[in-house]
Amino acid sequence: MRPFILVMAFFGAVCSARAETLWVAEARVIAVTAACSDTTKVGDFYRAIYRPMGTSIGNGANSRLALFSQRSAFWMVVPNNTFQFGVNYTGQIISSTITMTSNSGGLLDWQESVAFGAPASSNVTASLANFYGAKGCTATLRMPFIMLP
């Protein structure tokens, strides 16, 4: 619970827009590479909060994605862009021992059922390289996002 509270405080401090638009989902891991064996497994799940870029929706130029598990959190940002195939992210990991580490990786896949913005929901399948800071670990997640009112 402590990592969740810390990341929410960190996420809130970084997301300075007051009228921002957020989407939430339960993210399920549907595929992993062998390098993920100490990090995540197929069937694991996370609480996801997504804040795509877009001044028209109150979010500014950066996109943010945060994943929360029972024992840790992984916060990612794509500066001046949106999460999509071929872009890199930087991020922070907060572990159950309240340690923070920096990480970077790439998006090897990002498929949206509909573009974020007008619709209230979008199903996303995404593959993230260096998932949770594990070098060589690529995890594919399915995230059925709904927009917060």
C-alpha positions in Angstrom: 0.0 0.0 0.0 2.9 2.4 0.7 4.3 2.2 -2.8 0.8 3.0 -4.2 0.5 6.1 -2.0 4.0 7.3 -2.8 3.6 6.9 -6.5 0.2 8.6 -6.5 1.8 11.6 -4.7 4.6 11.6 -7.2 2.2 11.2 -10.1 0.1 14.0 -8.8 3.0 16.3 -8.3 4.3 15.7 -11.9 0.8 16.0 -13.5 0.3 19.7 -12.7 -2.7 20.3 -15.0 -5.9 20.7 -12.9 -8.4 19.8 -15.6 -6.5 16.7 -16.8 -8.2 13.7 -18.3 -7.3 10.2 -17.0 -8.1 6.7 -18.0 -7.9 3.7 -15.7 -7.7 0.0 -16.3 -6.8 -3.4 -14.9 -3.7 -4.3 -16.9 -3.1 -8.1 -17.5 0.2 -9.5 -18.6 -0.5 -11.7 -21.6 3.1 -12.5 -22.8 6.6 -12.2 -21.5 10.1 -13.0 -22.6 12.5 -15.3 -20.7 14.3 -12.3 -19.2 11.1 -11.4 -17.2 11.3 -14.5 -15.0 12.2 -12.4 -11.8 9.9 -9.5 -12.7 6.5 -10.6 -14.0 4.7 -13.6 -15.3 1.8 -14.2 -17.7 -1.4 -13.7 -15.7 0.0 -11.0 -13.4 -2.1 -7.9 -13.2 -1.6 -4.2 -12.4 -3.8 -1.2 -11.8 -3.1 1.2 -14.7 -3.6 5.0 -14.9 -3.0 6.5 -18.3 -2.8 10.3 -19.0 -2.2 10.8 -22.8 -0.9 14.1 -24.2 -3.3 16.6 -25.5 -3.9 20.2 -24.5 -7.5 19.9 -25.8 -8.2 17.4 -23.0 -6.2 19.3 -20.4 -3.1 17.1 -20.3 -0.3 19.1 -21.8 2.5 17.8 -24.1 3.7 14.6 -22.2 2.0 11.2 -21.9 2.1 9.3 -18.7 1.4 5.7 -17.7 1.6 4.3 -14.2 1.3 0.6 -13.2 0.6 -0.4 -9.6 0.9 -3.9 -8.2 0.5 -5.0 -4.6 4.2 -4.5 -3.8 5.6 -1.9 -6.3 4.8 0.7 -8.9 6.2 1.6 -12.3 5.7 5.2 -13.6 6.6 6.0 -17.2 6.5 9.2 -19.3 6.9 9.9 -23.0 7.9 13.5 -23.4 6.3 15.6 -26.1 4.6 12.5 -27.6 2.0 9.9 -27.0 2.5 6.2 -26.1 2.8 4.5 -29.5 4.9 2.0 -31.4 8.6 3.0 -31.8 8.8 5.7 -29.0 11.0 5.5 -25.9 9.9 6.1 -22.3 11.7 7.0 -19.2 10.4 6.1 -15.8 10.7 5.4 -12.1 10.2 2.2 -10.2 9.2 2.2 -6.5 9.7 -1.1 -4.9 8.2 -2.7 -1.8 11.3 -1.6 0.1 10.6 2.1 -0.7 13.6 2.4 -3.1 13.3 4.4 -6.3 15.2 3.5 -9.4 15.2 5.1 -12.9 14.5 3.2 -16.0 14.1 3.6 -19.7 12.8 1.4 -22.5 10.9 1.4 -25.7 7.4 0.6 -26.8 7.6 -2.3 -29.2 3.8 -2.3 -29.8 0.8 -0.1 -28.8 -2.5 -0.8 -30.3 -5.7 1.1 -29.4 -9.2 0.0 -30.3 -10.1 3.7 -30.7 -8.0 6.8 -30.2 -8.0 8.4 -26.8 -9.9 11.6 -26.6 -13.6 11.6 -27.4 -14.6 8.0 -26.6 -15.0 7.0 -23.0 -13.1 3.7 -23.4 -10.3 2.2 -25.4 -8.8 -1.3 -25.3 -5.0 -1.2 -25.5 -2.5 -4.0 -26.1 1.1 -2.8 -25.5 4.5 -4.4 -25.4 7.1 -2.6 -23.2 10.8 -3.3 -23.4 12.8 -3.3 -20.2 9.6 -3.8 -18.2 9.9 -2.8 -14.6 13.6 -2.1 -15.2 14.6 -5.6 -16.1 17.0 -5.5 -19.1 15.8 -7.7 -21.9 12.4 -8.2 -20.4 9.5 -7.4 -22.7 6.0 -7.7 -21.3 2.8 -7.5 -23.3 -0.2 -6.1 -21.5 -3.9 -5.9 -22.3 -5.5 -2.8 -20.8 -9.3 -2.1 -21.2 -9.2 1.7 -20.3 -12.2 3.7 -19.3 -12.1 7.5 -18.9 -12.7 8.8 -15.4 -15.6 11.2 -15.1 
